[in-house]
Each structure stands twice: as structure tokens, then as C-alpha cells.
Amino acid sequence: MSRMTEATSTPKPRRVDAREFPDALAEHDVVLVDFYTKGCTLCQSVEPVLGNVARATGVPVLLVNPKDDPSLVEEHAIRSVPTLALFRDDEEVGRIADGFVGAERLVEFVEEHR
């Protein structure tokens, strides 16, 4: 399967489970991943801005609950949620784990790490 480019239409943020995560990550050259948990107030406050970030940058967003598979916590060194990580060619190139982050800061983050 060939990777989609950022020039294609960017869908709204997509929830994927731990099994789907590697394939979903490989579908695009650059992907913003929101590692979240259900019931996390900070996670819920970040989620609404992710669609705006995807539209502004052309970078798709994946929503992944690392509690679905404990190996994700270890593999990606998730210490707190929300953790937002930018992946390029399946490799993490940047991370924000500061709690709530507004759309403007997330757009800057994506652009500086892309």
C-alpha cells in the first residue's frame, strides 16, 4: 500500500485501537497522534481542537488509547495523557505532554517538526 500525501483531503481525527495503530500510522508520511484515555478531562479539552489542527496543517490525526494495549505505553514511553506525538515515516519526531494545548500551539508544533 502506498502512503497518502498530505495534499489529499485530511479526514477528521480517527480513533484507532492498538491493533490498528501500526497500519494507520503507516498510511501517511506525517501523522499527529493523540495518546489519550477515556475520562481524562485534559484529553477531552484537547480533542475538539485536533480537527482544526488537521485542517490547518493537512496532517491527519489518530486518537489512540494506550490503555487498550499496555505494550503501547512502554513502546512509546507514555508517562501522562494527553501526550501528542508527531510521527514522520513511522518514527516519532516530536512530542508535547504538557496537558492542554491550544490549536495555535499545535499548528506551530506540527509545522516545526514536520
Disulfide bonds with the S-S distance in Angstrom:
none
